[in-house]
Amino acid sequence: MARLSFTTNLRRHLDSASADGLVIEGTTVRQILDRLLAAQPALRRHLVDPDGRLWSHITLFVGDTMLTDRVELSDPVGDADEIHVMQSLSGG
């Protein structure tokens, strides 16, 4: 099972029992993302648009590798992988 970690600004949308990280089973980013959003519905509007596509300001890394398939989310995920979920921030 892959371990997911979130930046602080996204972690606040997880239920308190999951705030320190989640472990989710799946072999692709799509499977894991679908299961994540089913378990943590408050994250949905922060990660994906109404059509279920990742927002352009969301970046995912599987281990040290940035997500390459932003459309189908078919990047493979191994049992020992960590998925880092990040949101770009801006401001002044």
N, C-alpha and C positions, 0 to 999 in steps of 0.2 A: 504494500500500500504506500502511496506517495504522501509525503507530509507537505502541507501548504503553510506558507508564512505570508503575512500581510504587513504592509506599511502601517504605521500608527493611525493615519487618517482613515484607512479602510477597516482596521481592527475594531474600531469603535462601533461598527455596524454588525459585528458578530454577537451572538448571544454570549453572555459572560462565561459560560462553561467552555466555550470554544475559543476564547480570546487569545489563548497562548499557542494556538495552532491547531490544525485539523489533520487527521489522517483519513484519506479517502481512497477507495479501491477504484482502479481503472487502468486501461492500457493506452489511452490517448488523452490529450488535453480536453477534448470535447466530452468524453465520458466523465472525467473528473469534474469539469465545470458544471455539467448538467446535474450531477449528484450534489455538488457544493450548493448550487442555487436552490435545489429542492430542499436541502437541509437548512439553509440560511437565506430565506427569501428577502430579508432586508438588504442583502448585498446586491440583489438583481439590478436595481436602477442605477447603482454605482459602477457596475461592471459591464453591463450589456444594454444596448439600445432596445426599443420596443420590438424590433425584429429578431432579437437574440444575438446580434453581432457585437463583438467587443467594441466598446467605445475606443476612439482613436487615441485617447490619452491613457489607456490602460496598457501596461506592458507586463508580459509574463515571461519568466525564465524557467526552464526545466534544467535544474542544476545550474551550470554556468552558461547555458546556451539560450539566447533569446528566441522566443517563439517565432517560427518561420512561416507557418500556415495560419494566417489570421482569418481566413474565410471558413475553412472546414474544421480547423483546430485539430488536425490529424497528427500533430507531432506526437511521437511515442513517449510513453512514460513508464519507467521501470519501477519495480517495487521499492527500491532504495532511493528513488529520486526525491528531491525537494523542489516544489514549485513555488516560486517567489511571485507574488501578485503585487504590482506597484501601480500607483496612480501619479501621473505628472501633476505637479502643482505650479501655479504661477501667481504672481501678485507683485505688489510694489510697496 
